Amino acid sequence: MTVAEAPGPVDHRAARAQRVPPWRNPWRRPYVLAGITWAYIVWSLVPVLVAVQFSFNDGRSRSVWQGFSTQWYCCADGSVGEDSSLVRALQNSLVLGVATVLIATPLGVMLAMGLTRWRSRASRVSNGIALVPLVTPEIVLGAALYLVMVNLYQFVPLGRPAMLLGHVTFSVSFVLVVVRSRLQSIGPDFEEAARDLGASPLQAIRTILLPMLMPAIFASAMLVFATSLDDFVVSQFLFGEASNATVPIRLYNAVRSAPTPALNALATLLLVASIMALILAYVGLRARRRGEKSALDDFVDFR
């Protein structure tokens, strides 16, 4: 008498896939979507890569490659380093970006902490109002800020003060979104436990909450810097004199009037600065999970 062999495990997914027509099989690879995605990526990156490539061109042509050279970055007639207007535009962008980070980041952190602690029906309305600059079309925001500063608040002159105020206006929302999401994931337990152990509200925030928020704060600051560095619409409304022009404004005006190979070099520098800021923001967000253990250790050692 032989013992019948037990049937092996049935792969229900494979069996179901055999019954489903290929065009309706959810387990097949989405070749069409993958092709569309790669086509979009190539279409988006090719103009940027071409601009970066010709920033190292040895000649003045912007369409014919004549050899590798870094002359359009410095030490050549008409290069970025030798053109005072390009250097001034780069300085204006960097100073404006750093100043925006230094002002918008603390404001966004305090606003996020306040909205998280506010327990009432009006907190949802306030949260929505705080996010209005994030969803408002930038051209509407720029025109509104221009009209307000020209007609109502004339004590804020057009130029660097107006641009700084405009950039801070739309940058606070980025900090609010990132930091508040982190606050909601942390919860009130750590801070309440520190208060039970005798810490004052300020001590609990300084020794417990801020270390746990630091990766999110850093990531939001880098995001604000990259956004401010690349902004064109709001800056175009508020920059005033030509000496206050930022890199996007200078590139726009130069491309329309007298484009030179140095513009490719300037655009490449702006691209590198923005990418570095976004990479640092990504590293800060990834460090959030790694920093939780050290924050818990600080909480245990709290006195």
C-alpha positions, 0 to 999 in steps of 0.5 A: 500500500502506497501513501499518496504524496501530499500536494505541494503549496498552491501558488494562488497568485500564479494561478490567478495570473494565468486566468487573467488576460495579460493586459489586466494582470496586476502582477505584470511589470508596467512597461508602459508606465515605466517608459513614460516615466523614463521619457519624462525624466530624460526630457526634464534632464537633457536641457539641464545637462546641456547647459552644464556641459556648455558651461565647460565649453572652450569656445563661445558657442552655445551649440558646438562643442569646442573642447573642455575648459573652465574659463567661463567660471573664472579668469577669462574675459566675461566669465562669472568671476570677472563679471561684477554683475554676475558676482553681485547677483550670486552674492545677493542670492546667497545672502537672501537665502541665508537671511531667509533661513535665519528668520523663517526657520525659528518662526516656523518652529514656534508656529508649529509648536503653538499650533500643535499645543492649541486644542480648540476648533479654531486651531484647524482654521489657523492651520489652514490660514498658515498654509495659504502661502504654500498653495497660493500661486506664486505670481498672485503672492508676488503681485499682492506683496508688491501692491501692499508694500507700494500702497500700504506699507511704504516703510518697507522699500523695494529691494533687499528688505522687500525681497526678504519679507516676501521670501520669509512669507512663503518659506514659513509654511515649509518649516511649519509642515515639516516640523509639525509632522515631526511634533505629531509623531513625537507626541506629548509624552516625553515633554510631560514626563520631563515636567513630572521630573521637575523640569520647567517648560523651557527646560523640557523644550530645550533638553528634550523636544529640540534635540528630537526636532533638530533633524526636521528643523535642519531639513526644513531649513535646507528646503527653505534655502533651496526654495529661496535660492531658486525663487524668481516670481516673488523676487521679480516683483520686489527687487527694485533696482538692478543692483538687487537682482538675484541669480534667477532675475539676472539669468532671465534678463541676460538670456533675453538681451545678450546671452553669453556662455558665462550664464551657463556657468552661473546657472550651473553654480545655482544648480549645484547649490540647490542640489547640495541644499536638497541633499542636506535636507534629505540627510536631515530627514533620514537622520531623524530616525537615527537620532531618536535613540540618542534623544531617548538616551538624553531623556533617560539621563535627564536630571 
